[in-house]
Amino acid sequence: MRLDPNKTALLVIDMQDGFLDEASPMCIPTAKGTVPACAAVQEKARGLGIGVYFVIRKYAADGSDVEFTRHDVWKQGGRPCSTESGPIGWAMPPEFQVKPGDTVLVKPRYSAFFRTNLDGILRRRGIDTVVVTGTTTPNCIRATVFDAISLDYNT
């Protein structure tokens, strides 16, 4: 399948310190090793004219928006992804700098489509295909892929 850059979006899911740094209780042990490959995909997409969409988590300082399945780990582990900086923050490492034309969305749950305006943005831009990369594959990537397929995106 040949990708039409005008109809394709790259979704970069959860490539942020709170999931990549070993100091974070929500660190995915193998995630840091995927940074070079995910960064390469992002640069390739840009080179092809494919839009890059960073989808991240930002939790409220009081934890009121942390999903119940993560709340205990979040609370006991220093409240990851509740501040921008530091090893448990929501900031992205240098390999994932937002560039002009990129889009950044904050998702409240696992899927990038759940309670976000991602679907509306993509449809208004004529996007019918999404390429998904990032971390937390069993959770956030899987949920995003399932929702993309359910919404009739080539995924």
N, C-alpha and C positions, 0 to 999 in steps of 0.2 A: 504494500500500500504506500503510495507516494503522498506525503503530507503537503497540503496547500498552506503555506505560511500565513495567508490571510484568514484562514478558517481554523487555525490550530493555536492552542494555548498550552504552555508548559506550566503545570502547577507544582510548585516546590513546597512541600509540606513539612512543617515543624523543624526546619534546619535552624535551630536556635540553641543558645547555650544551655538553657534549662533541660534540654533533652540530649545534648552532646557532651557536656562536661561531666567528668566522673565525680565532681563535688556535689552534683545534684542527685537527690534521691529518685528523680524521675529519669535519670540517664538511661539510655538504651545502650547496653554494653558494646554492641558492635557498630553503633551509629557513627562514631567519630571516624571509623575506617571508611565510611561511605562518602565522606566529605569531598575527596578529590573527584570521584566519579560523578557525584551530583553537581559539583561545580563545573565539570567539563560539559555535562549535558546542558546546563544553563548557558554556558558560553556558545555552544554549538547552536542552540535554539536562537540566541540573539543574532548569531552570524547568518542564520537562515531567514531572519526577519520574523520569527515566531515570538509572540508576546510572552513575557515571563510574569507569573503571578506568584508572589510569596504569600503563603497562608500560614499564619502563626497563632500561637496562644498567648494571651495576656490575661492573667488572673487578677482580680481585685485584691487589694491588700487584706481585706477582711475574709477572703475566701468564699464570699457569697455566690460566686459563679463557678466554683470548682466542682466538676462532676463528682457525684458521691463515690464512684469507684476509685477516685484518686485523692479524695479529701484527706484521709488519714495520713497518707504518705506526704502529701503537700504540707499539711500542718506540722507534722513532726520533723520534716526535713528542711525547715528554713523558709518555707513558702516560695518554692521555685516558680519562675515566670510571673512574679508579682512586681518585680522591678526591672528596669531596663538593663542595668549593668551588672557585672560580676558573673562568676561562674554558674550561677543558677538563674540568671536573668533571662528576659525574653529577647534580648538582642541577638542578632545573627552574627556568626563569625565573619572575618574579613572576606572569605571566599564568596560570600553571599551579599555583596553590597547592592543596594537598590540603585538602579541607573534610570536616567530619563526614559520614560515610556513604560517602565515596570509598574506593576500594581501590587499593593500590599493590603491584605485583608486579615482581619482578626476573626477567628472562628470560636464560637462558644462551646463547641463539643467536638467529637472526633471528626465528623465529615466536614469538608470545606464548603459543602452546600447547605448544611443544616443551619437555619436561622442566619444566613448571610445573604448578601445581594450578588453572590458570584454567578448564579444562573442568569439573572437579569443582565448583568454586565456582559457575560459571554454572548448571550443571544443578541443584545443590541450591537455587539461588534461583529456579528455574523459567524461566530465560532461554532463549529459543529464537532470538533475533535479536541480531546484533551490528552496530553501526555503527562503522566503523574510520576514524580520522583520525590525523594525526601526520606524521612525516618518515621519510626513507629508503624511499620508495615502491618503488624497484626491488628492495629487499632485504627489510626487515622488515615493511613493510605488505603487500607481495605475498605473502610467506610466511605471514603471519598470515591473510590473506584465503583463501588456498588451503586452509590447515588448517581454518579455520572452515567452509568449504564442505564439505570432506571429512568433518567431524564433524556435518554436517547442520544447521548454523545458517543461518538466513536471514541473508544478509550483504550 
